[in-house]
Amino acid sequence: MRRFVRRYGWRAYAIPFLTVATLVVLVDLALHPRATPPAAAPTAATPPVTTAPTPVPTAPAQGDAGPTEPVPPAVADAYVEVGAGTLSVVDSASGVLGSGPLQRFVVEVEDGIGVDGATFAAEVTATLGDPRSWGNAGRLSFQRVGAAAAASGEYDFRVSLVSPGSMERYCPGVGTGGYTSCRYGERAVINLARWATAVPDYQGDVATYRQYVVNHEVGHALGNGHESCPGPGALAPVMQQQTLGLEGCAKNAWPFP
């Protein structure tokens, strides 16, 4: 033993001590097993946040953009620049005009513009009932209906007379500039300024321009797009943007002149 101590020095005492300590720990673990900590409760998964794509608005509109060149001033005090912004239905009806598939329409006039609704409605009806209009040769027939049919939705389109200052309200995003007319949704919107004074290329022929603008905007409501002048001296198609210029064509108010 003394020889062992002399050979290994302090390690001769450390080894037995460590052996005893290890046995004590093993006995303690056997007699008092450590409790296993409970597993963490599962956390409900957070559903991913999804953002619905913003639909791209499609403006149901057709119209002539405002002119890019200066336009001669209209006759002073010929029309109201800004009406009340609300529309009233002309509450009267017509017979069926023509012999083709029926198109029923409502006539509206903006409040506060000083225009007699019955007179405007009569001019619109006479234009659409003319055999040179869209009902030519049995293609369509037209009938103006009143407030009850308008309230119940028993119609195909509206013809609305609107002041220049209210055009953006009824033709939003079309870019009329308060000068041109438009078709927006179910409405053929007639600009009061053009109804009252026509355009320079019509040289004061307001009556013919009125027939043109009704046929043009109702033509859009019936599904027709814009056309171009076919050549110098030819009659302008009614779906040409005659409000902005004749481009060498002759003025024409009718789809089937």
C-alpha positions as CSV (number, residue, x, y, z in Angstrom):
1,M,0.0,0.0,0.0
2,R,2.8,2.4,0.9
3,R,4.5,1.6,-2.4
4,F,1.2,2.3,-4.2
5,V,0.8,5.6,-2.5
6,R,4.4,6.6,-3.2
7,R,3.9,5.7,-6.9
8,Y,0.5,7.5,-7.5
9,G,0.6,10.2,-4.9
10,W,-2.7,12.1,-4.4
11,R,-4.4,10.1,-7.1
12,A,-4.2,7.1,-4.8
13,Y,-6.8,8.9,-2.6
14,A,-8.9,10.5,-5.3
15,I,-9.8,7.4,-7.2
16,P,-11.5,5.6,-4.3
17,F,-13.3,8.9,-3.4
18,L,-14.6,9.4,-6.9
19,T,-15.7,5.8,-7.1
20,V,-17.8,6.1,-3.9
21,A,-19.3,9.4,-5.0
22,T,-20.4,7.9,-8.4
23,L,-22.0,5.0,-6.5
24,V,-23.9,7.4,-4.3
25,V,-25.3,9.3,-7.3
26,L,-26.3,6.1,-9.0
27,V,-28.1,4.9,-5.9
28,D,-29.9,8.3,-5.5
29,L,-31.1,8.2,-9.1
30,A,-32.4,4.7,-8.7
31,L,-34.3,5.6,-5.5
32,H,-35.5,9.1,-6.7
33,P,-36.1,9.1,-10.5
34,R,-36.3,12.5,-12.0
35,A,-39.8,13.5,-13.3
36,T,-40.0,14.0,-17.0
37,P,-41.3,17.6,-17.6
38,P,-44.7,17.5,-19.4
39,A,-44.6,18.1,-23.1
40,A,-45.7,21.5,-24.1
41,A,-49.3,21.7,-25.3
42,P,-49.4,22.0,-29.1
43,T,-50.1,25.5,-30.3
44,A,-52.8,25.9,-32.8
45,A,-51.4,26.9,-36.2
46,T,-52.2,30.5,-37.2
47,P,-53.9,30.5,-40.5
48,P,-52.0,32.5,-43.2
49,V,-53.4,35.9,-43.9
50,T,-54.5,36.1,-47.5
51,T,-55.4,39.4,-49.2
52,A,-57.9,39.1,-51.9
53,P,-56.7,40.7,-55.2
54,T,-58.2,44.0,-55.8
55,P,-60.4,43.7,-58.9
56,V,-59.5,46.0,-61.8
57,P,-62.4,48.3,-62.4
58,T,-63.8,48.2,-65.9
59,A,-65.7,51.3,-66.6
60,P,-68.8,50.4,-68.7
61,A,-68.3,53.6,-70.7
62,Q,-67.9,54.9,-74.2
63,G,-67.6,58.5,-75.2
64,D,-65.6,61.2,-76.9
65,A,-62.7,62.7,-75.0
66,G,-62.8,66.4,-74.6
67,P,-61.2,68.4,-77.5
68,T,-57.4,69.1,-77.4
69,E,-57.7,72.3,-79.4
70,P,-59.5,75.5,-78.3
71,V,-63.2,75.5,-79.1
72,P,-65.0,78.7,-80.0
73,P,-67.1,79.9,-77.1
74,A,-70.8,78.9,-77.0
75,V,-73.6,81.5,-77.2
76,A,-73.7,83.3,-73.9
77,D,-76.4,82.3,-71.5
78,A,-77.6,79.6,-73.9
79,Y,-77.5,76.9,-71.2
80,V,-77.0,76.3,-67.5
81,E,-73.4,75.3,-66.8
82,V,-74.1,73.3,-63.6
83,G,-77.5,71.8,-62.7
84,A,-78.7,70.3,-59.4
85,G,-76.9,67.0,-60.1
86,T,-80.1,64.9,-59.8
87,L,-82.2,63.5,-62.6
88,S,-85.9,63.3,-63.1
89,V,-87.7,60.8,-65.3
90,V,-90.0,62.3,-67.9
91,D,-93.2,60.5,-66.9
92,S,-94.8,59.8,-70.2
93,A,-94.8,57.0,-72.7
94,S,-95.0,56.5,-76.5
95,G,-96.3,53.9,-78.8
96,V,-94.1,51.3,-80.3
97,L,-92.1,52.8,-83.2
98,G,-90.9,50.3,-85.8
99,S,-91.4,46.6,-86.3
100,G,-88.2,44.9,-85.1
101,P,-87.1,43.6,-81.7
102,L,-88.3,46.1,-79.1
103,Q,-86.0,48.4,-77.2
104,R,-87.7,50.3,-74.3
105,F,-86.1,53.5,-73.1
106,V,-86.4,56.0,-70.3
107,V,-85.8,59.8,-70.8
108,E,-84.4,61.8,-67.9
109,V,-83.5,65.5,-67.5
110,E,-81.2,66.9,-64.9
111,D,-83.0,69.1,-62.4
112,G,-82.3,72.8,-62.4
113,I,-81.2,73.2,-66.0
114,G,-84.3,75.0,-67.3
115,V,-85.1,72.4,-70.0
116,D,-88.7,71.2,-70.5
117,G,-88.6,67.5,-70.1
118,A,-91.5,66.7,-72.3
119,T,-90.0,68.7,-75.2
120,F,-86.6,66.9,-74.9
121,A,-88.3,63.5,-74.6
122,A,-90.4,64.2,-77.8
123,E,-87.2,65.1,-79.8
124,V,-85.4,61.9,-78.6
125,T,-88.4,59.8,-79.5
126,A,-88.9,61.4,-82.9
127,T,-85.2,60.7,-83.7
128,L,-85.3,57.1,-82.7
129,G,-88.6,56.6,-84.4
130,D,-87.3,58.0,-87.7
131,P,-86.8,55.2,-90.4
132,R,-83.2,56.4,-90.9
133,S,-82.4,55.6,-87.3
134,W,-81.4,52.3,-85.7
135,G,-84.9,50.7,-86.4
136,N,-84.4,51.0,-90.2
137,A,-86.1,48.3,-92.2
138,G,-87.4,46.3,-89.2
139,R,-84.0,46.0,-87.5
140,L,-85.4,47.3,-84.2
141,S,-88.4,49.1,-82.7
142,F,-88.4,51.6,-79.9
143,Q,-90.8,52.7,-77.1
144,R,-90.4,55.4,-74.5
145,V,-91.6,54.3,-71.1
146,G,-92.3,56.4,-68.0
147,A,-91.5,56.5,-64.2
148,A,-93.3,53.2,-63.3
149,A,-91.3,51.2,-65.8
150,A,-88.1,53.0,-64.8
151,A,-88.7,52.1,-61.1
152,S,-89.4,48.5,-61.9
153,G,-86.4,48.1,-64.3
154,E,-88.6,47.4,-67.3
155,Y,-86.5,49.2,-69.9
156,D,-83.3,48.7,-71.9
157,F,-81.5,52.0,-71.7
158,R,-81.9,55.6,-70.6
159,V,-81.3,58.9,-72.5
160,S,-80.3,61.5,-70.0
161,L,-79.7,65.3,-70.6
162,V,-77.0,66.5,-68.2
163,S,-75.3,69.9,-67.7
164,P,-71.6,70.3,-68.5
165,G,-70.7,70.6,-64.8
166,S,-72.4,67.3,-64.0
167,M,-70.9,65.2,-66.8
168,E,-68.2,63.8,-64.6
169,R,-70.8,62.6,-62.2
170,Y,-72.6,60.6,-64.8
171,C,-69.6,59.8,-67.0
172,P,-66.9,59.2,-64.4
173,G,-63.4,58.7,-65.9
174,V,-64.5,59.1,-69.5
175,G,-62.7,62.4,-69.9
176,T,-65.5,64.4,-71.5
177,G,-64.0,67.6,-70.2
178,G,-67.5,68.9,-69.7
179,Y,-67.6,69.3,-73.6
180,T,-68.6,65.9,-75.1
181,S,-71.4,63.4,-74.4
182,C,-70.9,59.8,-73.4
183,R,-72.5,56.4,-72.9
184,Y,-72.0,55.1,-69.3
185,G,-73.6,51.8,-68.4
186,E,-77.3,51.9,-69.3
187,R,-77.2,55.7,-69.9
188,A,-76.8,57.6,-73.2
189,V,-75.7,60.9,-71.5
190,I,-76.3,64.0,-73.7
191,N,-74.2,67.1,-72.7
192,L,-76.6,70.1,-72.4
193,A,-74.0,72.4,-73.9
194,R,-73.8,70.4,-77.1
195,W,-77.6,70.0,-77.2
196,A,-78.0,73.8,-76.9
197,T,-75.2,75.0,-79.2
198,A,-74.0,72.0,-81.3
199,V,-70.3,72.1,-82.5
200,P,-68.3,74.3,-84.9
201,D,-68.3,71.8,-87.8
202,Y,-72.2,71.8,-87.8
203,Q,-72.1,75.6,-88.5
204,G,-75.1,76.4,-86.3
205,D,-77.2,73.5,-87.5
206,V,-78.4,72.6,-84.0
207,A,-81.4,70.5,-85.1
208,T,-79.3,68.1,-87.1
209,Y,-76.6,67.9,-84.4
210,R,-79.2,66.9,-81.9
211,Q,-80.3,64.0,-84.1
212,Y,-76.7,63.0,-84.5
213,V,-75.8,63.0,-80.8
214,V,-78.9,61.0,-79.9
215,N,-78.2,58.4,-82.5
216,H,-74.5,58.3,-81.7
217,E,-74.9,57.8,-77.9
218,V,-77.8,55.4,-78.3
219,G,-75.7,53.6,-80.9
220,H,-73.2,52.9,-78.1
221,A,-75.9,51.7,-75.8
222,L,-76.9,49.3,-78.5
223,G,-73.4,47.9,-78.7
224,N,-71.8,49.9,-81.5
225,G,-68.3,51.3,-81.4
226,H,-66.6,54.2,-83.0
227,E,-66.0,54.4,-86.8
228,S,-63.7,56.6,-88.9
229,C,-64.4,58.9,-91.9
230,P,-64.2,56.6,-95.0
231,G,-62.8,59.3,-97.2
232,P,-63.0,63.0,-98.1
233,G,-66.5,64.2,-99.1
234,A,-68.2,61.0,-97.9
235,L,-71.0,61.1,-95.4
236,A,-69.6,60.7,-91.9
237,P,-70.7,57.5,-90.2
238,V,-73.0,58.2,-87.3
239,M,-70.6,56.4,-85.0
240,Q,-67.7,58.7,-86.1
241,Q,-66.8,61.2,-83.4
242,Q,-68.2,64.1,-85.3
243,T,-68.3,66.2,-82.1
244,L,-64.5,66.4,-82.4
245,G,-64.3,67.0,-86.1
246,L,-65.5,65.7,-89.5
247,E,-62.0,64.8,-90.8
248,G,-63.0,65.6,-94.3
249,C,-66.4,63.9,-94.3
250,A,-69.8,65.6,-94.5
251,K,-71.9,65.8,-91.4
252,N,-74.5,63.1,-91.0
253,A,-77.0,62.4,-88.2
254,W,-78.3,58.9,-89.3
255,P,-77.2,55.3,-89.2
256,F,-79.0,54.6,-92.4
257,P,-79.2,57.9,-94.3
